[in-house]
Amino acid sequence: MDTTRHLASATSGNLESRPSALRILARLLRDLPVPAEVRLQSGHALRSGRGDPAFTLQLNDTGLLRRLVTTRSPLPLVDAYFRGQIDVDGDLYAALSLKAHFERLTLPWRERLALLVECLRLGRDPTARGERRPTERAVPRASRRHTRASDRQAVRYHYDVSNAFYALWLDAERVYSCAYFETPDDTLEQAQRQKLDHICRKLRLRPGEHLLDIGCGWGALACWAARHHGAIVHGITLSNAQFEDACRRVAAEGLQQQVRIDLLDYRDLPERVAYDKVASIGMIEHVGLKNLPAYFAKVHRVLRPGGLFLNHGITHDEEGWNRTVATDFINRYVFPDGEFDCLSNIQLGMERCGFEIHDVEALRRHYALTLRHWVARLESRRELAIREVGETNYRIWRLYMAASALEFEAGGTGVSQILASRRGAEAALPLTRRDLYGPVHDRAATPPQP
């Protein structure tokens, strides 16, 4: 149903109280591909599309309309959602169709001028809610310098928000990277245990081997590798909160003789061959594209000849980290200084640093499933999450993960595991992948509680 035609029936008899706001909305939402409803605080409503609305936007401050008219970007909507100027009821994934709609929206200059005149008539909405800040914490400005200090600040902004907050929606092992689903019906707990074991199997971990876990998070992989594969693990992180929690976990599981966690930048690892295996899981996104050669060179130096390096990281479908709505959103609200590249460039960078690539596995669909699980778990514990980190941060994580799920499903973003070794030193690898598949270690065991 055309938005403009439906306007009269949706708000019959009430147009005189908010005519400018409703006319602006009618034009902005014309041709929206998903049926939706927008409600003003005055009680008036406008619908677009045919059928029942997939979602409803509650517009709490009509001042937002000025920014939507003057800015060809969905970011004002994002910021307004975080501030509480709009609320979303119904299907959040459907509401995210507004991103593509506003990116495509073009207004001829005459229409834009007419809408700007309507904006001048809006005045201040007397029922508008007081604005919240975009975040309760100071957001580090994305510098792309990737110094030790800026990387530490960026990592701590994202990961030090609250251990208890992450525990609300992650699995019991507390793995904050994509799970590994044998079937779509696997629980998140199953899939994350499968993922941890899959990594250890790819690395062909043996008892007594020394494993470096770069960006070890809350210690899930380090403890799994020690507990089930007998590895001696050195985990490093820049997050104070993760470091303290991982150390407590190692002690609680009695793994002090096998696992050491350090608060350490990868650049400060000793310059000597020390590890049989190296895992980098969800870490490369924080390194910075200009630093990737130095990063891979460091891993190459600390990995023994014949050892294996597993790099697990997010990629996207274009070269480099160019400024777009998506990259602006990630760097402004989620990962300051986070940067992705295409898979071919990551592989080329590894090869240029002396690695031979043995195996590449794409896990894009696995990450989409993981994110859907995370969003559902976060939404189910909304009140606890808001109590822990505040409503703004709850909204940031909810929107970020839902939008990411759609991006992985569409193929614009991917994630891959690359298995490599130092070129010129034959790695002890079987001729096939057959050894990777089989029952997960201790599948029936009760996982540790968060």
N, C-alpha and C positions, 0 to 999 in steps of 0.2 A: 504493500500500500504506500502511495506517495505521501511523504511527510507533510507536505503543505496541505494536501486535500484532507488528511486526517486531523489536521490542526483544529479545525472548527468543531468536529465532533468530540475530540479529546478534551477540549477546554471550553466548550460551548457556554456562552454567557459570562465568561470570566476574562475574556481577552483584554478588557479595558484596564485591568490592574497590572498586568505585566506584558503589554503588547510588544515592546521592543525586545525583551529577552526571548519571547516565544518566536518572533520573526527571525531573530539571529539564529536560534537553535534550528528552526525549520530549514534554513539555508545550509548551515554547517553540516547537518545530518542527512541532507538529501543524498540519495543513492548509497546510504550505509547498507552493506550487504546482509547484515544480521538484524532481525527485528529487535527493537530496543525501546525503552521508555526513559524519559528524563522528567524528573519532578522538581519543581521549584519549592522553596520553603513556604511560599504562599499557599501551596496545595494544588496549584495548577500543574497539568501534565501534558506532555507531548510524546506521541509515539511515531516511530518510523518503521518501515518494513511491513511485511505481511505476517499474520499469525501472532501468537502470544509472544510477548517480549522474552528474549533469552536472558536479558539482564536489565536492571533498572539503575540509572544514575540519579542520585539525589544531589541536586545542585544547591549547595549551602551558601554560595556567594556568587552572585551574577557578575561580579567584577572579573571572574575568570574568562567570561566571554570576550572581553577586550583583548586578552592575550591570544585567544584562539583565532581572532580575526586578523590580528597584526603579525602573528608568527605562524609560518608554515611548518609546524612541527607538533608532534604529540607530547613533547616534554612538558608544556604547561599543564596538561592533564595529569601527568605523572606527579609533578610537584604539588598540584592541587590535591591529589589523592593522599599524598603523604602529609600534607598540612591539615587535612580534614575539611577542605573546601568542597570536596565531593565525596560521596560514599558509593560503594558498589554493592548491590544486592543481586543475587542470582548467580549465573555462570560467569566466573571471573575470566575463564579462558575465552568465552565469547566476547566479553567486554574488551579484551585485548585486540580485537579486530579494529578497534578505534585507531591503533597505531598505524596500520597500513592505510586506513581511510584518510587520516589527516596528512600522511606523507604524500598521498596522491592528490589531495584537494587543491584545486587551483581556482582562484577567484578573479574574473576579469576586473579591470580597474574600476569600472563603473559600479559593479556589485560590491567590491571592497569598499569603495567610497560610501555607498549607501549604507552598508553595515556599520561603518565607522560613525556615521551620523546617528544610527540607532544606538550605538555604544554610548554616545554622548548623552543620550536620553535616559540611560540606565540609572545614573546617579549612584549613590551608595546604598547598597541593599540594607535596609534597617533591620532585617532578620538575619543578616550574615553572621556566622559563627566567628569568634575570635580565632585568628590564624595560629597554628602551631608552627614551630620551626621545622625545617625539613628533617632534622635529626636532633636528638637530645645530646649528641656528641659532636664535637668539632670535626668536620670532614677535612682530611688533609688535601691540600690542593694537588692535583695530578701534575707532577713536574716532568716525568719521563726521564729524569736524570739517573735514577736507579743507583744512587749511592748507597752505602751501607746504612746511613741514617734515614734516608727517604724510604728505602725498602722496609726497614724495621718499623717505621711509623705507619706505612701503608698496611703491612701485614697485621700489626696490632690493632689498627682501626677495625678491620674486618673480623679477626679471629678472637680478639679479647673482649667482644661485646658481652659475653656471659657464658661460662661453661654450662650452667644450668639451662639456659635458653636452648643451646644446641642439643642438650640431652633430651629435651621435650620431643623432638621430631626426628633425630637421627636414630639409627638402629642401636642395639645394646652394645655393639663393639665400638660405636661412635666413629664410623667411617664417613668422611665428608668428601667423597668422590663417587663416581658412578659405580653401581653394583653390577653384578654379573648374573643375568637371569638365564637359567636353563629353560624355563617356560615362562610365559607372561603371568601365570598364576602363582609363581614363587612369591613368598612373603619377602619383605625387605630384609628381614633377619637372615633368611636363607640365602638370598642373593648376595648380601655383603660378605657372608662367610665363604660363599663360593668364590667371590672375587679375591678375597685375601689368599685363599688356597691356590687359586689360578695364578696369581702373581708368583707365589713361592714355587709352584711347579714350573712355570716358565723359566725362572731363574735356576732351576734344578738345584735347589738348596739342599745341602747335606749337613748332617750333624757336625758341629765344630767349625763350619765355614763362617767367615766374617762378612756381615751384611751392613752396608751403609744405607740408611733410610733418610733421604734428604727431604725436609718438610714433613716430619713424622706425625704432625697433628697430635691427637690425644693418645698416640702409642698403639693403635690397633694393629698395624702391620708388624711393628717391632715385636709386640707380645705374641702375636700369632706365629711368626717365624721362629721365635724362640721356643714357644710351647709345643708346637706341632712338628717342627722340622729340625729342632736342635741347633738352630743358628745362634751365633754370638753377634748381637746387633748393637750398632751405634746409631741412634736417632738424633737428628738435629732440627731445631725449629727457631723461628724468631719471635714466636708468640709467648709472652710471659704466662698467660692463662693456660695454654696448652702444655707448656713445659712443666708447670707445677702439677697439673692434673696427670700428665703422663708419668711423672716421677712417682706420684702416689699410687698409680695403677701398677707400675712395675713392682713396687714394694708390696702391695696388697696381694699380688699374684706370686710373690716369692721368686721373682726372676732377676734379682739384683746381680747374680753371678753371670747372667747372660745378656742383660740389656742395660745400656747406659744411654741416658737422654741428656743432651747438652743444649743450652741456649747459645746458638752459634750460627753465624753466617757461613754459607758454603765457601765463600772466598777466603775464610780464615781456617779452613781445614789444612792440616800439615801437608807440606809438599813431599809426600812420599807414598809409595805403593803400600797400601794397607788393607785393601778389601778384596775379597773373592767375588763379591756380588754388590751391585749398587742398584737401588730402586729410587726413582723420582716420581712420586704419585701426586698429580695435581699441583706440582711445584713450578713447572716451567712457565706457567701463566704469569708468575710474579717476577720473573727474571728480567724481563725487558728485552725487546728484539735486538737492540744494539749490544746487549751483554751475552747473547747466546753463544757466540764463539768462545768467550772466556769461560762460560759455564761448562760447555762440553769439554773444553780443554782441561778444566779442573777435574772433571769426572774421569777423563782419559788418564790423567796423571795418578789418581789415587786407586785406580782399578788395576789389579794384577794382570799380566799377560795370561790369556786363556779364560779370564773371568767374564762375567756377563753383566750388562747394563740394561735395565728396563726403564724406559721413559714413557710415562702415561700422562698425556696432556690434552687440553682442549685446543682445537683448531677451528678455523673458519674457512669459508669458500673463496676468499680473495687474498691476494698477497698483501702483507704489511698490516699495520694498524692505522687505518685511515679514519678521519673524523666523520662519523655518521651519527644518526640518532641513537643507534644501539651502543656505539662506543662511548658517546657522551654520557649516556645513562649509566653504563657500567663504571666509568671512571668517576662520575659525579656522586653516585649514591652507594655503590657496592664495593668495587675493587679499585681504589685509587692506584694509578700506575699499572693496572693489569693490562696485558697486551697479548693478543693471539696472532698466529700466522697460519698460512695454509700448510697442509701436511707435507707437501713436496719440499717446501723450504726448510721445514724442521729436519727432514731426512737428509737434505743436501748439507745443512749445517753440521749434522753429526758426521757425515762422510768426510767433509772438509777437515774435521778435527781428528781424523784417523780411525773412525769406527767403521766396521763392516756390519751391515744390517742383515739380520737373519730372518726376522719375522715381523710383520706388521698386521695388527688386528684392529679393525674399526669397531667401536662400541657405541656408535651414535644412538641407536635405538635403545640400548641399555640405559644410557643417561636420561633419555626422555621418560622411560618408565620410572627410573629412580626419582626424578624430579616430581613426577605426579604423586609418588608415595610421600615425598617430603612435604609437599603442599597440603595433601590431605591430612597428614599427621599434625602439621602446624595449625591448620584450621580447626582441627578437633580439640586442640589445647589452647585456643585463642586467649581465654581469660588468664591462664597461667603464664602464657608468653607475654601478654601486656603487663601483667604484674611484675614480670622479671625485667623486661627491657623497655617498656613503654609502648604506646600504641603506634607511634611513628615508626619505630624500628620493626615492629610486627608487620606493618604495612609494607615497608621496604622489602623485607625478606619474602613476604607472600607474593608480591608482585614480581620481584626479580626471579624467583624460582618458577612461577607460572609462565612468565614470558620466555624464560630459558627453555622450558619444556616444549613450548610451541616452536621455538627456533631449532631445537634438535629434531623435532618431528618433521619440520619443513626441509631440513638438510642444509640450512645456512650455517649451522655450527655442528662440529663433529668432535669426537674424542678418539684417540688411538693409542694403542700400546705398541711401542717399537722396541724390539729386542736386538741388542747389538753387542759386539765385542771389539777389542782392540785389533785393528787390522794387522795381519802378519803373525798372529799368535792363535793357533787353532783352538777354538773353544770346544769343550767336551760336550757336544750336542749330538743327540741321536739323529738318524736320517729322516725321521718323520715326527709328527706332532702326537703320535698315538699315546705317548706316556703322559700327556697333559690331562687326559680325560679318565675319570673314574670317580668313585665316591669321595666326597670331601672329607678331610681328616676330622674325626670326632663330630660328624654331622649331628648326632643325637645329643651331644653334650649340651648342658645348659650354659649359654653364653654369659659372660660377666655382666652384672647389672651396672647401669650408669650411676 
